[in-house]
Structure formats: C-alpha cells, structure tokens
Amino acid sequence: MPHEESDLTGLLLAWNDGDPEALEKLTPQVYGELHRIARRQMAGERAGHTLGPTALVNEVYVRLIDRCHVEWKDRAHFRGICARLMRQVLVDFARARTRDKRGGGQVAATLDEGMAAADAASAEVVAVNEALDQLRVDHPRKSRIVELRYFGGLTVEETADVLGVSPFTVIRDWNLAKAWLHRAISG
C-alpha cells in the first residue's frame, strides 16, 4: 500500500508539472480508486438506483479531468477532491430527480414503492447537502468529515488521512455532526 500511495502521489505531481505520460499512467489508477469509492458509496443505495457506481465514476472522472489546474499534493488530497465531486454529482442527480418529479415536463406516472423510495432518497441527499452547508459555517471540519464519509464513502482512517487528524477525532466529530444534521433536518 505505501508503494501504491507514493506511485499515485508521484503521478499526480508529474501531472501537475505537465508530464503528458503521467496522465496516461494515472488514468487506470484514478479510475480504479474512483470505482472503489463509488462502489462503497452506492452500496447503501436501493436496488435498481438509476445512478450506479460506473455512471457515478464516469461523471466524477469527467469533472476531475476538467480540473487540470488543481495543484495535487498527494493521495489524501486526491481523495478529498473526489469526495467533493461525488457530493456534487449525487446532489445534482438528486435535485434533477426531484425537479422531474415536480413536473419537469414529464407525464405523470403512478407511484409504486420503488419510486417513492427513490424520491425519499433524493430528498434526503438534497436535505443533507443543504444542512451540511449550514454546518460548514460554524464547524467546517465536521462538515468536511460528513462530506468525506457520507458522499465520498471514505473510511474513518481515510478521512483522518485526508484531514490530517486522528481517527479518534474523526469518530468524535462524525458522531457530533450526525447528531447536528439529524436535528437540522428533522426541524
């Protein structure tokens, strides 16, 4: 694992320096890392979710490549950026789904349990995103921990690595943030 870490970091830094071969070597590693994170993120979604891990990875990858001006630091920085991009993709998807449900020029369809669950999940993603923006005002680290864990699918250890804090700090802030978000979303 340490060798993988240094390889990815080295390739990210070479890409920063404009090495065209670095992106070619980086692509399979980045895609693999994104797919691992996306599978973990999507594991909690309902069966038949229209946005699967591969679609999520493809969308995040396109957005990641568009950010070629990022000054990559290391693998932890990469994971942090990926988590933020996954959040954006999932929230955009949930908002579009909610917008389509409210009309969006579509013909009304009868609801079944699967559609109701999908609508509830979309509303939850949007609600968490909005509450997370509020949390960031007073507690930016707690907000970032939720983004990394909830939207990015990172483990406690990976989150600690991204933020440069101990796993104990991540667990404590994660629990406090979940309680805060639950109150904020519940009203």
C-alpha positions as CSV (number, residue, x, y, z in Angstrom):
1,M,0.0,0.0,0.0
2,P,2.8,2.6,0.8
3,H,4.2,1.9,-2.7
4,E,0.8,2.5,-4.3
5,E,0.5,5.7,-2.3
6,S,3.8,7.0,-3.5
7,D,3.1,5.9,-7.1
8,L,-0.2,7.8,-7.2
9,T,1.3,10.8,-5.5
10,G,4.3,10.8,-7.9
11,L,2.0,10.6,-10.9
12,L,-0.3,13.4,-9.6
13,L,2.7,15.6,-9.0
14,A,4.1,14.8,-12.5
15,W,0.7,15.6,-14.0
16,N,0.9,19.0,-12.1
17,D,4.2,19.6,-13.9
18,G,2.7,19.0,-17.3
19,D,4.0,15.5,-17.9
20,P,1.6,14.1,-20.6
21,E,2.6,10.5,-19.9
22,A,1.7,10.9,-16.2
23,L,-2.0,11.3,-17.1
24,E,-1.9,8.1,-19.2
25,K,-0.3,6.2,-16.3
26,L,-2.6,7.9,-13.8
27,T,-5.9,7.2,-15.6
28,P,-6.2,3.5,-14.7
29,Q,-5.2,4.1,-11.1
30,V,-7.5,7.1,-10.7
31,Y,-10.4,5.2,-12.3
32,G,-9.8,2.2,-10.1
33,E,-9.7,4.4,-7.0
34,L,-12.9,6.2,-8.0
35,H,-14.7,2.9,-8.7
36,R,-13.7,1.6,-5.3
37,I,-15.0,4.7,-3.6
38,A,-18.2,4.8,-5.7
39,R,-19.0,1.1,-5.0
40,R,-18.7,1.8,-1.3
41,Q,-20.9,4.9,-1.7
42,M,-23.5,3.2,-3.8
43,A,-23.7,0.1,-1.6
44,G,-26.2,1.8,0.7
45,E,-28.5,2.8,-2.2
46,R,-31.6,0.9,-3.1
47,A,-31.5,-1.8,-5.7
48,G,-32.1,-0.5,-9.2
49,H,-30.8,3.0,-8.4
50,T,-30.5,4.6,-11.8
51,L,-27.1,6.1,-11.0
52,G,-24.8,3.1,-10.5
53,P,-21.2,3.1,-9.5
54,T,-19.9,3.1,-13.0
55,A,-22.1,6.1,-14.0
56,L,-21.0,7.9,-10.9
57,V,-17.3,7.2,-11.6
58,N,-17.7,8.4,-15.2
59,E,-19.3,11.7,-14.2
60,V,-16.7,12.3,-11.4
61,Y,-13.9,11.4,-13.7
62,V,-15.0,13.9,-16.4
63,R,-15.3,16.6,-13.7
64,L,-11.9,15.5,-12.3
65,I,-10.1,15.8,-15.7
66,D,-11.7,19.2,-16.2
67,R,-9.9,20.3,-13.0
68,C,-6.5,20.0,-14.5
69,H,-5.5,23.3,-12.8
70,V,-5.6,21.6,-9.4
71,E,-2.2,21.6,-7.6
72,W,-2.3,18.0,-6.4
73,K,-0.4,17.3,-3.2
74,D,-0.9,13.6,-2.5
75,R,-3.3,10.7,-2.5
76,A,-5.2,12.2,0.5
77,H,-5.8,15.4,-1.3
78,F,-7.0,13.4,-4.4
79,R,-9.5,11.5,-2.2
80,G,-10.8,14.8,-0.7
81,I,-11.3,16.3,-4.2
82,C,-13.1,13.1,-5.3
83,A,-15.4,13.2,-2.3
84,R,-16.4,16.7,-3.1
85,L,-17.0,15.9,-6.7
86,M,-19.1,12.8,-5.7
87,R,-21.1,15.1,-3.5
88,Q,-21.7,17.5,-6.4
89,V,-22.7,14.7,-8.7
90,L,-25.1,13.0,-6.2
91,V,-26.7,16.3,-5.2
92,D,-27.1,17.3,-8.9
93,F,-28.7,13.9,-9.6
94,A,-31.0,14.1,-6.6
95,R,-32.1,17.7,-7.5
96,A,-32.8,16.7,-11.1
97,R,-34.8,13.7,-9.9
98,T,-36.8,15.9,-7.5
99,R,-37.3,18.6,-10.2
100,D,-38.5,15.9,-12.7
101,K,-40.9,14.6,-10.0
102,R,-42.4,18.0,-9.6
103,G,-43.2,18.2,-13.3
104,G,-40.2,18.8,-15.3
105,G,-42.3,18.5,-18.5
106,Q,-42.9,14.8,-17.9
107,V,-46.2,12.9,-18.0
108,A,-47.4,11.9,-14.5
109,A,-47.0,8.3,-13.6
110,T,-48.4,6.2,-10.8
111,L,-46.2,5.8,-7.8
112,D,-45.0,2.5,-6.6
113,E,-42.9,1.7,-3.6
114,G,-39.7,1.8,-5.6
115,M,-40.4,5.3,-6.9
116,A,-41.4,6.5,-3.5
117,A,-38.2,5.2,-2.0
118,A,-36.2,6.8,-4.8
119,D,-37.9,10.1,-4.2
120,A,-37.3,9.9,-0.5
121,A,-33.6,9.1,-1.1
122,S,-33.3,12.0,-3.5
123,A,-34.9,14.4,-1.0
124,E,-32.6,13.0,1.7
125,V,-29.5,13.8,-0.3
126,V,-30.7,17.3,-1.0
127,A,-31.6,17.9,2.7
128,V,-28.2,16.6,3.9
129,N,-26.4,18.8,1.4
130,E,-28.3,21.9,2.5
131,A,-27.8,21.1,6.2
132,L,-24.1,20.4,5.5
133,D,-23.8,23.9,4.0
134,Q,-25.2,25.3,7.2
135,L,-22.9,23.1,9.4
136,R,-19.9,24.4,7.5
137,V,-20.5,27.9,8.7
138,D,-19.7,27.1,12.3
139,H,-18.0,23.7,12.1
140,P,-16.0,23.4,8.8
141,R,-14.1,20.3,9.9
142,K,-17.3,18.4,10.9
143,S,-18.9,19.4,7.6
144,R,-15.9,18.1,5.7
145,I,-15.9,14.8,7.6
146,V,-19.6,14.3,6.6
147,E,-18.7,15.1,3.0
148,L,-15.8,12.7,3.0
149,R,-17.7,9.9,4.7
150,Y,-21.3,10.3,3.5
151,F,-20.7,11.5,0.0
152,G,-17.2,10.2,-0.6
153,G,-17.6,6.8,1.1
154,L,-14.3,7.1,2.8
155,T,-13.5,5.1,5.9
156,V,-12.6,6.7,9.3
157,E,-8.9,6.1,8.6
158,E,-9.0,7.5,5.1
159,T,-10.9,10.6,6.4
160,A,-8.3,11.1,9.1
161,D,-5.6,10.9,6.4
162,V,-7.3,13.4,4.2
163,L,-7.8,15.9,7.1
164,G,-4.5,15.2,8.9
165,V,-6.2,14.4,12.2
166,S,-6.5,11.3,14.3
167,P,-9.1,8.6,13.7
168,F,-10.5,9.3,17.2
169,T,-11.1,13.0,16.2
170,V,-12.9,11.8,13.0
171,I,-15.1,9.5,15.0
172,R,-15.9,12.1,17.6
173,D,-16.7,14.8,15.0
174,W,-18.6,12.3,12.9
175,N,-20.9,11.5,15.8
176,L,-21.4,15.2,16.7
177,A,-22.0,16.1,13.1
178,K,-24.6,13.3,12.6
179,A,-26.5,14.5,15.7
180,W,-26.4,18.1,14.5
181,L,-27.6,17.1,11.0
182,H,-30.4,15.0,12.4
183,R,-31.6,17.9,14.4
184,A,-31.3,20.3,11.4
185,I,-33.1,18.0,9.0
186,S,-35.8,17.0,11.5
187,G,-36.6,20.6,12.3
